[in-house]
Amino acid sequence: MVAIERRLVETSVDLARAHVVAPNPDLVRRLCERDGLSEEQLQVALTATSGRRLTCVLAPAGSGKSTVLEAVARSFEAEGYKVRGASVAWRAAIDLGQSVHIPSIAVDAMLARADARVAEGQPAFEPKTVCVVDESALQS
């Protein structure tokens, strides 16, 4: 188990250091302004759209994460990315999809689809795919 956890941390660090084409920061700012986001929420959106391959957003319930994630999703979509959601349970995935307006499924279903793609010799995810994982702290 320690080896698996070590590998997960190493992979997370590698992803956090890697970059993709980022959405235009001016677009991110306009979307946040349109949605009435606070300066703190704007900074979260800018960080999440900075081009890093892994970004974690931690905030208490009711702090506006879904509103921020909607601006993040629209920003990536404007750059031609597909934005997909996943959560630990189907009900939470449905809620994520409805609040952020993205297709969302349970994490186990997402992983099964990714495994099937890899088994067919394809990448786990389609190119230019952003995956939003809700309640990631509950993943085990």
Disulfide bonds with the S-S distance in Angstrom:
none
